[in-house]
């Protein structure tokens, strides 16, 4: 049996809720709009870092796209040839398609799904730590999801140096991998990425800010 399927089945037996079920419920209740508003400041910085110095056209993918708001922003960029989104929450994808009928939004579970073609840029905000093995998935992104020279930006609010986030998993009854900044950066490096950088933005009293990680797949691979 596939190790990821085994881990998901183990999670189910422990009584944990699927994150995709939680996010579908949030979409049904209109909480996706609040998520968009709450993450906008961090995503603005993430997109700036993803697109800085970009001079040629690009394709892009948003992992955990929710209602598609970042995909729509990427598609509005003058150099964007095509941007798509993937999310495992059915109601999130339904809302994305309702808001953007001509956009490409895929309902799929990770890490089982993969894009038909590798892309130049990957954006993902508050998604990867829901996976059973997020650091293993970084290797998949590097090897098969991204073109050589491609760039990735990852936004994380739930991490070891942000104590305010540590009770999220238990309080929501959802699996969340709690990793440190060093674990994330080393995970990217071990996956084969270069130019790995980590910054924290939006810190305030009682909140360590959003961890933003950027990295690149070497162009000579």
PEHUZI-V182841 format. One record per residue. N is the residue number from 1. PSI is psi in whole degrees, 0 to 359 (none if undefined). OMEGA is omega as a letter, one per 40 degrees, with the letter a starting at -180 (999 if undefined). D_LAST is the distance of its C-alpha to the last C-alpha in whole Angstrom. Layout:
# PEHUZI-V182841
<<N | PSI | OMEGA | D_LAST> <N | PSI | OMEGA | D_LAST>>
This chain:
# PEHUZI-V182841
<<1 | 143 | i | 32> <2 | 137 | a | 28> <3 | 326 | a | 28> <4 | 323 | i | 28> <5 | 319 | i | 31> <6 | 316 | a | 33> <7 | 322 | i | 32> <8 | 320 | i | 33> <9 | 323 | i | 36> <10 | 320 | i | 37> <11 | 318 | a | 37> <12 | 320 | a | 39> <13 | 336 | i | 41> <14 | 357 | i | 41> <15 | 12 | i | 43> <16 | 147 | i | 40> <17 | 146 | i | 39> <18 | 136 | i | 36> <19 | 325 | a | 35> <20 | 325 | i | 34> <21 | 319 | i | 38> <22 | 313 | a | 39> <23 | 330 | i | 37> <24 | 319 | i | 38> <25 | 318 | i | 42> <26 | 320 | i | 41> <27 | 318 | i | 40> <28 | 330 | a | 43> <29 | 4 | i | 45> <30 | 12 | a | 43> <31 | 348 | i | 41> <32 | 327 | i | 38> <33 | 321 | i | 40> <34 | 324 | i | 40> <35 | 317 | i | 37> <36 | 313 | a | 36> <37 | 318 | a | 38> <38 | 331 | a | 37> <39 | 355 | a | 34> <40 | 314 | a | 34> <41 | 316 | i | 34> <42 | 318 | a | 31> <43 | 326 | i | 29> <44 | 315 | i | 30> <45 | 319 | i | 28> <46 | 315 | a | 25> <47 | 324 | i | 25> <48 | 316 | a | 25> <49 | 327 | i | 22> <50 | 324 | a | 20> <51 | 356 | a | 21> <52 | 138 | i | 22> <53 | 11 | i | 21> <54 | 125 | a | 20> <55 | 349 | a | 21> <56 | 162 | a | 19> <57 | 158 | a | 20> <58 | 159 | i | 18> <59 | 153 | a | 19> <60 | 157 | i | 19> <61 | 135 | i | 21> <62 | 117 | a | 23> <63 | 122 | a | 23> <64 | 52 | a | 27> <65 | 347 | a | 28> <66 | 229 | a | 32> <67 | 10 | i | 34> <68 | 12 | a | 31> <69 | 325 | i | 32> <70 | 323 | i | 29> <71 | 316 | i | 27> <72 | 323 | i | 30> <73 | 318 | i | 29> <74 | 316 | i | 26> <75 | 336 | i | 27> <76 | 347 | a | 30> <77 | 136 | a | 27> <78 | 337 | a | 28> <79 | 0 | a | 24> <80 | 120 | i | 23> <81 | 319 | a | 23> <82 | 136 | i | 23> <83 | 142 | a | 23> <84 | 166 | i | 24> <85 | 151 | i | 26> <86 | 139 | a | 26> <87 | 145 | a | 29> <88 | 355 | a | 31> <89 | 113 | a | 34> <90 | 319 | a | 36> <91 | 329 | i | 38> <92 | 314 | i | 35> <93 | 320 | i | 34> <94 | 319 | i | 37> <95 | 320 | i | 38> <96 | 316 | a | 35> <97 | 327 | i | 35> <98 | 318 | a | 39> <99 | 332 | a | 38> <100 | 76 | a | 35> <101 | 335 | a | 36> <102 | 358 | a | 34> <103 | 166 | i | 31> <104 | 111 | a | 28> <105 | 124 | a | 29> <106 | 126 | i | 28> <107 | 115 | a | 30> <108 | 154 | i | 28> <109 | 136 | i | 28> <110 | 147 | e | 25> <111 | 15 | a | 23> <112 | 325 | a | 24> <113 | 153 | i | 23> <114 | 152 | a | 20> <115 | 155 | i | 19> <116 | 327 | a | 19> <117 | 145 | i | 16> <118 | 155 | a | 14> <119 | 167 | i | 15> <120 | 324 | a | 14> <121 | 139 | i | 16> <122 | 132 | i | 18> <123 | 137 | i | 21> <124 | 126 | a | 23> <125 | 122 | i | 26> <126 | 52 | a | 29> <127 | 311 | a | 27> <128 | 331 | a | 25> <129 | 355 | i | 27> <130 | 345 | i | 29> <131 | 154 | i | 27> <132 | 323 | a | 28> <133 | 73 | a | 25> <134 | 325 | a | 23> <135 | 327 | i | 21> <136 | 322 | a | 20> <137 | 332 | i | 19> <138 | 323 | i | 16> <139 | 320 | i | 14> <140 | 317 | i | 15> <141 | 314 | a | 14> <142 | 314 | a | 11> <143 | 323 | a | 10> <144 | 339 | a | 12> <145 | 339 | a | 14> <146 | 145 | i | 11> <147 | 153 | i | 9> <148 | 135 | a | 6> <149 | 356 | a | 8> <150 | 160 | a | 11> <151 | 144 | i | 14> <152 | 145 | i | 16> <153 | 133 | a | 20> <154 | 129 | i | 22> <155 | 131 | a | 26> <156 | 123 | i | 28> <157 | 334 | a | 31> <158 | 99 | i | 32> <159 | 166 | a | 31> <160 | 323 | a | 33> <161 | 4 | i | 34> <162 | 81 | a | 35> <163 | 331 | a | 38> <164 | 342 | a | 40> <165 | 354 | a | 37> <166 | 335 | a | 38> <167 | 4 | a | 40> <168 | 313 | a | 39> <169 | 304 | i | 38> <170 | 322 | a | 41> <171 | 329 | i | 43> <172 | 353 | a | 41> <173 | 43 | a | 41> <174 | 142 | i | 37> <175 | 131 | i | 34> <176 | 121 | i | 32> <177 | 122 | a | 30> <178 | 105 | a | 31> <179 | 154 | i | 28> <180 | 168 | i | 28> <181 | 318 | i | 26> <182 | 320 | i | 25> <183 | 320 | i | 24> <184 | 313 | a | 22> <185 | 317 | i | 20> <186 | 325 | i | 20> <187 | 319 | i | 19> <188 | 317 | i | 16> <189 | 316 | i | 15> <190 | 334 | i | 15> <191 | 349 | i | 13> <192 | 359 | a | 10> <193 | 153 | i | 11> <194 | 173 | a | 12> <195 | 43 | a | 15> <196 | 127 | i | 17> <197 | 146 | i | 20> <198 | 130 | i | 23> <199 | 157 | i | 27> <200 | 131 | a | 30> <201 | 150 | i | 32> <202 | 23 | a | 35> <203 | 146 | i | 37> <204 | 178 | a | 41> <205 | 124 | i | 43> <206 | 3 | a | 42> <207 | 121 | a | 39> <208 | 359 | i | 36> <209 | 174 | i | 34> <210 | 131 | i | 31> <211 | 122 | i | 28> <212 | 123 | a | 25> <213 | 131 | i | 21> <214 | 148 | a | 19> <215 | 165 | a | 15> <216 | 142 | i | 11> <217 | 131 | a | 8> <218 | 139 | a | 6> <219 | 346 | a | 6> <220 | 13 | i | 4> <221 | none | 999 | 0>>
